[in-house]
Amino acid sequence: MSEKQNTPTEISAYTESFLEEHFGEKPEQVQTIFRPPFLLIYFTDFLLPTEEIFLKNGKWDTVLETRDILIQSVKDDFLNGLQKYSAHQPKNLYADWNLSKRNGLFIVTMEKENTVNGFEGPADVDYETLEEIILLNSIRTQKKPDQTNLYWLNDQTLLVERLGVLVDIEKELIKNGVTEELRLAKRPMEYRIIELFNLESVLKSSVQDLFVDWDFQQDVSYMVLFLDKKES
């Protein structure tokens, strides 16, 4: 049996060092949320001086594209290094960025057991309406998913897993290597779930941050919503 532990402090330190090595800067703070088979690594105040110049000149997509390409090129290195600090086998890495807030998120997926239980959310959430909103947003941006799973990692963190979301034309584009352009086009459409739907009344809390990414080859999408802490 492995003696490795999923130590948040060690994983945070590893992520800081990795980002500094490959990006030239490290975040101000790194936080981890681990609920097998998911590991979220959330970092704040992460923006390179050169990126800040691009953003001031309206080159947001340039920064996003550069980050995405870099993450794809070092993904395997990150996951291999992460194994030293995890008792679970990392399977894939997803990443997204909120440049306006200087935040970012890594979503690490791990091998699932036969059943995944214990991810129930707060009792006051309107789950029926929430699932309907996620379905409607998916139909608006791509198509009805073949399967949708909601995982509450804690009361303020909702992870949405969607399987089978790509339409035929997107699959053809992916076959022809048009992946980054597709990612840049789809992200803003996904983010509009906050503007188009009254999530606050459904979740009984406002959305503090939202991230989304895809594995286009496997036709899988992950969306993570960070909610404001409710008043006690």
N, C-alpha and C positions, 0 to 999 in steps of 0.2 A: 504494500500500500504506500502511495506517495506521501511524503511528509510535508509537501508544499502546502502553503496556506494562501488563500486569496486575501493578502494583506493590503488594505487600501493605501496605507502610507507608502509601501514599497512600490505598488503599481503607479501611484501618483508620481513618485520620484523617478521611476523608470520613464514615464511618459514625458516628464519635464526634460530629462536628459536627451531623450530621443528627438523631441521637437527642437531643442537647442542645437543638436548635432546636424539635423537635416534642414532646418529652416534658418538657423542662425540666431534665433531668439527663443526664450522660454516664457510660458504664461506666468502671470502674476500668481495664479492659484489653480490647482488641479483638484477636482473632487471625483470620487468614484462611487458608483452604486452597483453592487454585485448581487444579482438574483439569478442563479443558474436557470436557464442557459444563456443569460444576458449579462454583459458587463458594460456599463456606461462610464465613460471618462469625459468629464465636463471641465473645460478650462476657460478662464476669464482673462481679459486684458491681453489678448494675443494678436499683435499687429506689428509687422516689420516696418521700419522707417521707409523703405522703398515702396511698400504697399500703401502706406499713408499718402505718399505723393500721387500714386495712381488713383486712389480714391478721391483725392481733392480735385483731380482732373476728370472725374466721372468714369474712370476705367474699372468699374466694379467687376465686370465679367472677366477682365484680364486677370485680376487677382484670384477670383474663384477658379478660373481655368488652370492657372499655374499651380494653385494649391491641390486641386483635384488630380492633376497629372503627377505631381510629386508624390501624393499619397498612394496612388496606384503603383508607382514605381518602387516604393519602399514598404508596401503593405506586408509582404511576406517577411521582411526583416523585422518589422514591428511585432508581428504575431509570433515569430520564432523566439524573439527576446522575451516576450510576455510569458512564455511557458515557464521561465525560471521562477516566476512569482505566482503561478496559478496551479492549483491542483486539478483544474479542468482543461481539456484540450481546446485551444482557440480554433475556430473554424473559419471565420471571415471577419473582415473589418469594413465598416461603413463610416463615412465621415461627412459632416456638413458644418457650415460656418455662418454665423450671424455677424457680418462685418460691421454693421452699424453699432452693435454693442461690443464688438471686439471679442466675441465668444466663439467657442467651437465645441463640437461633440464627436467623440469616437464611440461607435456602437460595435462591440465585439460579440459575435454570436459563437456559441459553443454547441457541441453535439447534444441533441435533445434525448431525453429518456423516452420511453414508450408513451408516457403520459406526462403532461406538464400541468401541475395543479398549484393552488396556493397563491394565485395572483388576483384575488378579488380586491375591488376598490372600495372607496368610501360608500357608506350606506345611503347618503343623500343624493348621489348622482343619478340622473335620469338615463339609465343605460339603454333603454329602447330607443330614445331619441338620439343619443350619442352614436349608436351603431347606424342609425338611419342617416345621420349627417356624414359620417365617414363614408358610407356607401354612396351617397349623392355626390360628395366631393370626388370620389374615385371615378364615378361615371362621367363627371364634368371634365376631369383632367385626362382620363385614359379610358378605362372600361370597368364594368362591375368585376371585382376580384372573384377568382374562383373560390377563394377562402380568405376570411378575415378573422384575426385573433387579437384580442385585447389583453394586455398584460400590465397590471398595476404593480410597478416595482416598489412603490411606496405611495402614500396618500397624495403626494405632489408630483408624481412621475408616472405618466402613462405611455407605454410603448405599444404601437399599432403595427402588427405584422400583416401584410397583404401578399397573397400568393396568386400569381396569374393575373397581372394588371395591364400588360402590354397589348396594344392593338396590332393588327397585322402589318401596317405600314411602319410602325416602330420596330418591329422584329426585322423587317427588311433593311431598315437603316442600320440596325445593330450588326447585321450580317455584313454590311458594307463598311463597318468600322466607324459609323457616325454615332459615337457614344457620348462624348463630352458635350457636343452641341445639344444632344437630346437632354442630357442632365441639366444644362444651363437653362433650357427652355421650359422644362417641366417643373423645376423648383418653385419659381414665382407663382405658378398656377396652384401648386399644392399649398403654399403659404396663405393663399386667399381664403382658406377655410376659416380663418379667424375673422376676416372681414365680412364674408358672405353669410355666416351662420352665427346665431347667438349662443356661442359655446359657454359663455359665462353663466347663463341661466341653467344650462344643462349640467355643467360640471360643478356649479355652485362655487366657482372660483375663476379668476381671470388667468389667461395664459401668459406666463412670463417669458417663455422662449419656446420656439418650435424648430425642429430639425428633421430633415428627410433625406434619404438616400436609397439607391437601388443597386441590386445585382442584376444587371440586364441579361446576363447569360442564363441565370437561373430563374429570371422573371419573378424576383422577390423585391418587395419594398418595405422599408422600416420608417416609421414616423414616430418621433418622440415629442411629447408635450410636457413642459415643465410648468406647473401651476403655482400661483402664489399661495403662501401658507394661509390657511383659514384662521380667522379670529377665534380664539378659544372662549 
